[in-house]
Amino acid sequence: MTTADLDVVLRQAVRRLVTGVAVVTVWHGDIVRGTTVSSVAAISREPLLIGVCLREESSLTEVIGEARRFAVNVLSTRQSPLAGWFADPGRPRGLAQFDHLEWEPDTFSGAPWISGSLASLGCHLTTTVPAGDHDLLLGEVVTARNGEGGPLLHFTGRLHDGMLRVLPREATHPPGQVATLGRS
């Protein structure tokens, strides 16, 4: 296998990680921005931290760095058009990009909380870590609200509805057996 072939296999494998889709927003002074992300993760329970990855050249990273506050809107399956909208570099700038949707400012960050989201989180930026061609923003969750519905998912470069089915405990913990993951 050539180095180029290996690179293709590695990238295809990583694309099989299923992630939720969110819109990260910020309002700082007269600057209002939002962008679609598919790299959001719960990092810590105490303190309650999430991680968001943005391209290193993203102007959003700079604005969030100055504001030290941002919001994350976890999109529901009903909001798939918003994922495309906030990923489109041709959309209007500033507050105009929010004109066609319902939203309200988060009481902590002031950033737009998008109505109909599965969850919205107001975060205090604690750290920005360079990570390859991205920046990892760590935010402490200060405010939150929950919505309803199924999650919008990103898998193999495409959006998917989050049809979830809870597995019975027996399927995840066979009776009378001790888990020996990774051992033969």
C-alpha positions in Angstrom: 0.0 0.0 0.0 1.4 3.4 -1.0 1.5 6.4 1.3 -1.3 8.0 -0.8 -3.4 4.9 -0.5 -2.9 4.7 3.2 -3.9 8.4 3.5 -7.2 7.7 1.7 -7.9 4.7 3.9 -7.1 6.7 7.1 -9.4 9.6 6.0 -12.2 7.3 5.0 -12.0 5.6 8.4 -12.1 8.9 10.3 -15.2 9.9 8.3 -17.0 7.0 9.9 -17.0 8.7 13.3 -20.6 9.8 13.8 -20.9 13.4 15.2 -23.7 15.7 16.0 -24.2 18.9 14.0 -24.3 22.3 15.7 -24.2 26.0 14.9 -21.7 28.0 16.9 -22.7 31.6 17.4 -21.1 34.7 18.9 -22.1 38.3 19.5 -19.4 40.7 20.4 -19.9 44.4 20.1 -21.3 45.0 16.6 -20.0 41.6 15.3 -22.6 38.7 15.1 -21.5 35.4 13.5 -22.5 31.8 13.2 -21.1 28.7 11.6 -21.9 25.1 11.2 -19.6 22.6 13.0 -19.6 18.8 13.3 -16.9 18.6 15.9 -18.5 19.3 19.3 -17.8 17.0 22.2 -18.5 16.8 25.9 -15.0 17.0 27.5 -15.5 17.2 31.3 -18.3 16.9 33.8 -16.6 18.9 36.6 -16.3 21.6 35.5 -18.8 21.1 32.7 -16.7 21.6 29.6 -17.4 21.1 25.9 -14.9 21.2 23.0 -15.6 22.8 19.6 -13.2 22.6 16.7 -13.0 25.4 14.1 -10.6 25.8 11.2 -7.5 27.7 12.3 -8.1 30.4 9.8 -11.7 30.9 11.0 -12.5 34.5 11.9 -15.0 33.1 14.4 -12.1 31.8 16.5 -10.7 35.3 16.7 -14.0 36.9 17.7 -14.7 34.2 20.3 -11.2 34.7 21.7 -12.0 38.4 22.2 -15.5 37.9 23.5 -14.5 34.9 25.7 -18.2 33.8 25.3 -20.1 31.9 22.7 -23.1 29.7 22.2 -23.6 26.2 20.7 -26.9 25.3 19.1 -27.2 21.5 18.8 -29.3 21.0 15.7 -32.3 18.7 15.5 -33.2 16.7 12.4 -35.8 19.4 11.5 -33.0 21.9 11.2 -31.0 20.3 8.4 -31.4 23.4 6.2 -29.7 25.5 8.9 -26.7 23.3 8.7 -26.3 24.2 5.0 -27.1 27.8 5.6 -24.5 28.4 8.2 -21.9 26.5 6.2 -22.5 28.6 3.1 -19.8 31.2 2.7 -22.2 33.3 0.5 -24.8 33.9 3.2 -25.2 37.5 4.4 -22.8 38.7 7.1 -23.6 40.0 10.5 -27.1 39.9 12.0 -28.7 39.5 8.5 -27.7 35.8 8.5 -30.2 35.3 11.3 -33.1 37.2 9.7 -34.9 34.2 8.3 -35.0 32.2 11.6 -36.3 32.6 15.1 -33.7 33.1 17.8 -33.1 34.9 21.1 -29.9 36.1 22.8 -28.4 33.8 25.4 -28.6 35.5 28.8 -24.9 34.7 29.4 -23.1 35.1 26.1 -25.5 37.3 24.2 -25.0 35.0 21.3 -28.0 33.8 19.3 -29.8 30.7 20.6 -31.7 29.3 17.7 -35.3 28.2 18.3 -36.1 24.6 17.7 -32.6 23.4 18.5 -32.2 20.1 20.4 -30.1 22.0 23.0 -28.5 25.5 23.2 -25.5 26.1 25.4 -24.0 29.4 26.6 -20.3 29.0 27.2 -17.3 30.8 28.7 -14.2 30.2 26.6 -11.6 28.8 29.0 -8.8 27.7 26.5 -8.0 27.6 22.8 -5.6 24.9 21.8 -4.0 24.7 18.3 -4.8 21.2 16.9 -3.3 20.6 13.4 -5.3 22.7 10.9 -8.0 23.4 13.5 -8.3 25.2 16.9 -9.9 23.4 19.8 -12.0 25.8 21.8 -12.8 24.6 25.3 -15.9 26.2 26.8 -17.4 26.0 30.3 -21.2 25.6 30.0 -22.8 28.4 32.0 -26.4 28.5 30.6 -28.4 25.9 28.7 -31.8 25.0 27.5 -33.2 21.8 26.1 -35.4 21.2 23.1 -37.0 18.1 21.7 -36.6 15.9 18.7 -33.9 13.7 17.2 -30.3 14.8 16.5 -28.9 15.8 13.2 -25.9 13.7 12.5 -22.8 13.9 10.3 -21.5 10.6 8.9 -19.2 9.9 5.9 -19.5 13.6 4.7 -23.3 13.7 4.7 -26.1 14.7 7.0 -28.3 12.0 8.5 -31.4 12.0 10.7 -30.8 10.7 14.2 -33.2 7.7 14.3 -32.1 6.4 17.7 -33.1 3.1 19.2 -32.2 2.3 22.8 -30.6 -1.2 23.1 -31.8 -3.3 26.0 -29.3 -3.8 28.8 -28.8 -7.4 27.8 -27.4 -6.4 24.5 -24.7 -4.2 26.1 -24.0 -6.3 29.2 -24.3 -10.1 28.6 -25.4 -11.8 31.8 -22.7 -13.7 33.7 -19.8 -12.4 31.6 -17.1 -9.9 32.5 -16.1 -7.5 29.7 -12.7 -8.2 28.4 -12.4 -5.6 25.8 -9.1 -5.6 23.9 -8.0 -8.9 25.3 -7.8 -12.2 23.6 
